[in-house]
Amino acid sequence: MSRARAFPLFLAAALFGCARRPIVVLKPTADFSKIERVAVLGFDDFPRQRGSGALVSSIFEKRLLAAGYSVVERRRVDDLLSEQKLSVSGAVDPKLARKLGRVLGVDALILGSVTDFQKAVHEHYTVPVSDVRKEPIIKRVVRRKKVDDQWVETEEDQIIGHNTIRTTREETHTRTIQPVVGVAVRMVDVDTGEVLWVGSTSHTALATDEAAEDVATDILDSVKHTWPIMRGKKK
């Protein structure tokens, strides 16, 4: 069977009921034992969020190092691509993959794009609040009483009821919309240009970098059995 026909993928992890869980697909015939050195190419930014791709890709670099891969330093990757006048965005065909592999000296490429990138937003809003108070209705009452055989008049205030007074005021509140980071990422074999695995997920967290850490961790943990450190290649 040709390599092209041997490419069917299977679902390694997919929990559709929770948006925060990763969906990862692997190539079942892939030989991960030869993948030791990788290069993370620049992730595509989320629209109108310049720098979001650099943030997420740098976190993937850190997580790949922890997984036991040798990772080409990002600045070195950019310099080599610039020297070779190569630009990578979107799909990578086999010819380009092989060329990048030779130039960078790697076994696989990590490419991705940021699919969601929402920073924390603090929204101020007002809520009408009604205050109710009761004010007494006072009536002046004249009373007569006899003192030492003389009638004496006295006046006193008497509460005969209450008036209900309602007032409305605006009360200010603040709510925080937590940041969200989503990503789609894939590992590409430089020898064949084939996708070895592809994954996507999104996360909400208290901070943007924390959400980015979560998406990288979730995707890479889903392919943990392919890590060099798990294969005993590196200590």
C-alpha positions as a printed Julia matrix, in Angstrom:
235×3 Matrix{Float64}:
   0.0    0.0    0.0
   1.36   3.45  -0.88
   2.09   6.04   1.77
  -0.7    8.21   0.35
  -3.26   5.46   0.94
  -1.9    4.68   4.38
  -2.83   8.13   5.66
  -6.23   7.55   7.32
  -6.46   9.32  10.67
  -8.2    8.25  13.8
  -9.63  10.23  16.64
  -7.37  10.05  19.67
  -9.27  12.35  21.98
 -12.6   14.06  21.45
 -14.94  15.16  24.15
 -17.49  17.21  22.26
 -19.57  18.04  25.29
 -16.98  20.38  26.77
 -15.53  23.24  24.76
 -12.43  23.26  26.93
 -11.41  19.72  26.06
  -9.05  19.12  23.12
  -9.9   17.39  19.88
  -6.76  15.66  18.62
  -6.29  13.4   15.61
  -3.18  11.3   14.92
  -1.88   9.47  11.89
  -2.05   5.81  12.99
   0.92   4.68  10.89
   3.24   7.49  12.0
   6.66   6.53  13.35
   7.19   8.96  16.2
  10.42   7.29  17.26
  12.31   9.32  14.68
  10.89  12.67  15.8
  13.47  14.14  18.13
  14.21  17.66  16.91
  11.45  20.1   16.01
  10.99  23.72  15.0
   8.01  25.83  15.96
   7.09  28.11  13.08
   5.26  31.33  13.77
   1.59  30.82  14.6
  -0.87  32.95  12.67
  -2.31  35.79  14.75
  -5.98  35.98  15.59
  -7.56  38.8   13.53
  -6.79  42.23  14.98
  -4.76  40.68  17.81
  -1.2   41.26  16.72
   1.31  39.25  18.74
  -1.2   36.6   19.78
   0.51  34.01  17.57
   3.94  34.76  19.06
   2.56  34.41  22.59
   0.95  31.02  21.97
   3.84  29.6   19.92
   6.36  30.55  22.63
   4.33  28.58  25.17
   4.24  25.58  22.83
   8.04  25.8   22.59
   8.31  25.6   26.37
   5.93  22.64  26.58
   7.75  20.8   23.76
  11.04  21.2   25.62
   9.42  19.72  28.71
   8.24  16.8   26.57
  11.85  15.99  25.69
  12.13  17.44  22.19
  15.13  19.39  20.97
  13.6   22.68  19.89
  15.31  25.09  17.53
  15.44  28.53  19.13
  12.77  30.76  17.65
  15.09  33.58  16.66
  17.3   31.06  14.86
  14.24  29.79  12.98
  13.31  33.31  11.9
  16.9   34.1   10.83
  17.21  30.92   8.77
  13.85  31.46   7.07
  14.84  35.05   6.3
  18.22  33.96   4.87
  16.49  31.42   2.65
  13.75  33.93   1.75
  11.13  31.44   2.9
   7.71  32.37   4.19
   5.44  29.83   5.84
   1.72  30.36   6.36
  -1.1   27.88   6.16
  -0.48  24.52   4.49
   3.02  23.17   3.88
   3.49  20.99   0.81
   5.98  18.07   0.89
   8.58  19.92  -1.16
   8.58  22.92   1.17
   8.52  20.67   4.23
  11.65  18.84   3.06
  13.4   22.11   2.33
  12.51  23.51   5.74
  13.7   20.29   7.35
  17.09  20.6    5.67
  17.46  24.29   6.43
  16.43  23.99  10.07
  17.91  20.55  10.68
  14.72  19.17  12.22
  12.57  16.04  11.99
   9.22  17.8   12.22
   7.61  21.21  12.09
   5.02  22.59  14.49
   2.61  24.98  12.8
  -0.54  26.58  14.1
  -2.95  29.44  14.2
  -4.74  31.25  16.98
  -8.45  30.63  16.5
  -9.67  32.75  19.41
  -7.98  35.43  21.46
 -10.1   37.54  23.75
  -8.45  39.62  26.44
 -10.06  40.26  29.8
 -12.76  42.91  29.61
 -14.11  44.84  32.58
 -17.63  46.04  31.89
 -19.37  48.66  33.98
 -23.13  48.67  34.05
 -25.9   50.23  36.11
 -28.88  48.64  37.73
 -31.94  50.61  38.85
 -32.51  50.18  42.58
 -35.71  51.23  44.3
 -35.62  52.6   47.81
 -38.79  52.67  49.89
 -39.2   54.67  53.06
 -42.17  55.64  55.19
 -42.64  59.1   56.6
 -45.06  59.64  59.46
 -48.17  61.79  59.05
 -48.28  64.07  62.08
 -51.32  65.92  63.34
 -51.27  68.65  65.97
 -53.75  67.7   68.72
 -55.04  70.1   71.36
 -55.94  68.53  74.66
 -57.63  70.08  77.65
 -57.15  68.97  81.15
 -58.04  70.37  84.55
 -55.26  71.47  86.79
 -56.02  72.96  90.19
 -59.64  73.59  89.24
 -58.55  75.28  86.04
 -58.73  73.99  82.52
 -55.44  73.98  80.74
 -54.94  73.37  77.04
 -51.87  71.51  75.78
 -50.74  70.71  72.28
 -48.96  67.58  71.18
 -48.03  65.84  67.93
 -49.81  62.61  67.14
 -48.88  60.13  64.39
 -52.03  59.28  62.51
 -50.51  57.33  59.63
 -47.61  57.06  57.19
 -46.82  58.16  53.68
 -44.87  55.65  51.52
 -42.16  57.34  49.44
 -40.43  55.46  46.64
 -37.25  56.69  44.97
 -35.14  55.09  42.25
 -31.39  55.38  41.9
 -28.74  53.87  39.6
 -26.3   51.47  41.24
 -23.01  50.84  39.39
 -21.6   47.32  39.11
 -18.57  45.83  37.34
 -18.31  42.42  35.73
 -15.2   40.82  34.25
 -15.31  38.78  31.05
 -12.44  36.35  31.35
  -9.87  35.98  28.56
 -10.21  33.16  26.02
  -7.49  31.56  23.91
  -8.15  29.03  21.16
  -5.63  27.34  18.9
  -5.32  24.85  16.05
  -1.9   23.23  15.77
  -0.28  20.38  13.83
   2.99  18.47  13.6
   4.3   17.92  10.07
   6.87  15.3    9.03
   9.62  17.08   7.07
  10.41  13.95   5.03
   6.91  13.45   3.66
   5.05  16.68   4.37
   2.34  14.6    6.04
   0.52  15.65   9.16
   1.51  13.44  12.1
  -1.07  14.89  14.44
  -3.43  17.83  14.54
  -5.29  19.28  17.49
  -7.51  22.14  18.51
  -8.95  23.45  21.72
  -9.8   26.64  23.58
  -9.62  27.72  27.19
 -10.93  30.41  29.48
  -8.75  31.49  32.39
  -8.07  34.37  34.72
  -5.23  35.66  32.5
  -4.42  35.42  28.79
  -1.07  33.66  29.27
  -2.72  31.19  31.63
  -5.32  30.33  28.98
  -2.53  29.89  26.42
  -0.69  27.56  28.81
  -3.86  25.51  29.19
  -4.39  25.02  25.44
  -0.76  23.98  24.91
  -0.87  21.58  27.83
  -4.16  20.0   26.75
  -3.1   19.36  23.16
   0.37  18.06  23.95
  -0.87  15.9   26.82
  -3.26  14.27  24.34
  -0.25  12.98  22.36
   1.86  12.26  25.41
   2.73   8.73  24.31
   4.61  10.23  21.33
   6.92  12.42  23.43
  10.64  11.55  23.36
  10.77  11.65  27.14
   7.95   9.11  27.35
   9.72   6.86  24.85
  12.81   6.84  27.05
  14.89   8.6   24.42
  15.79  11.46  26.67
  16.18  11.88  30.36
